[in-house]
Amino acid sequence: MKLRFYGVRGYVPTPGAQYLRYGGNTCCTVIYGTGGELVVLDSGTGFCFFGDELLAGPHGRGDGELVLLITHTYWDHLLGLPFPGVVHLPGNRLHIYGPDSARGSLEIVYDGLLSPVYSPVYGLAHIGATHTFQPISTEPFQVGGLTIRALPLSRRLNSPIWAYRVEEGAASVVYITDVRYTDAQIWQTALTFARDASLLIHSAPYTRDEAVEDYGHGRVEDAIELALSAQVRQLSLFHHAPTRTDDELDALLAHYRAELAARKAELMLDVATEGPLLDVLDLHRVRPAEREIP
Ligand SMILES: [Zn+2]
């Protein structure tokens, strides 16, 4: 199982020169199964670039399939979906999983994003590829050889937030975003879900000593404590704050790696970076000290 980050930024894209090394697109991560499975975690603006790359293969001939796991419908997790040519080519088939809102199903909510108020597409009925919205539950399901598990972590009515776990053999990736650990039950639920994962991808735009209203995220320290408690092998922080420059991310990573080293923790810490293709298991054979900050 391999993985590539196409969007690591939270809230809004950050195209400035000071964000180039880690990347400035909003949330989108792609998992590649060894059997050719493609699973997309969230479709922020990073999805535009992934979708364009797909045009070189069967998706460019209108003969492609794609599974999307949407955590919630805030713009930074959804806004890239209507743009790439791959979703406009008849014949392509998108299977979209995600939570429904009290305001309507995921299909209705997304159809609203394509309405003439926001988009020249004029709604789902006028988009080329087939979009199938799949009901989501805590019942595991298969995408080829990948096992997918989903878990509600916030029961907010208008935009509930779910987490995902993707497993293939010994490799497992857990993706948790936009969750603040306001009570012991949410913490325990997340901990159980992330237990023994090869890789935990966790939103962490701010640290505990930054007094910022972040609309519902755990802090860097929360992500680290969760990863340690769940005995995760590697933690990748993402959903970086739009103001966090590359140099500041370098410093943040160095600071928390030093803290982990002082605690003699086995956990490998990284900061999600757009671009490199990562092998989910091979990641762990490289010790933090041997890896260069990109
Ligand atoms: Zn977000």
Boltz pocket constraint, residues with backbone or C-beta under 6 A from the ligand:
constraints:
  - pocket:
      binder: B
      contacts: [[A, 10], [A, 11], [A, 74], [A, 76], [A, 77], [A, 177], [A, 178], [A, 239]]
      max_distance: 6.0
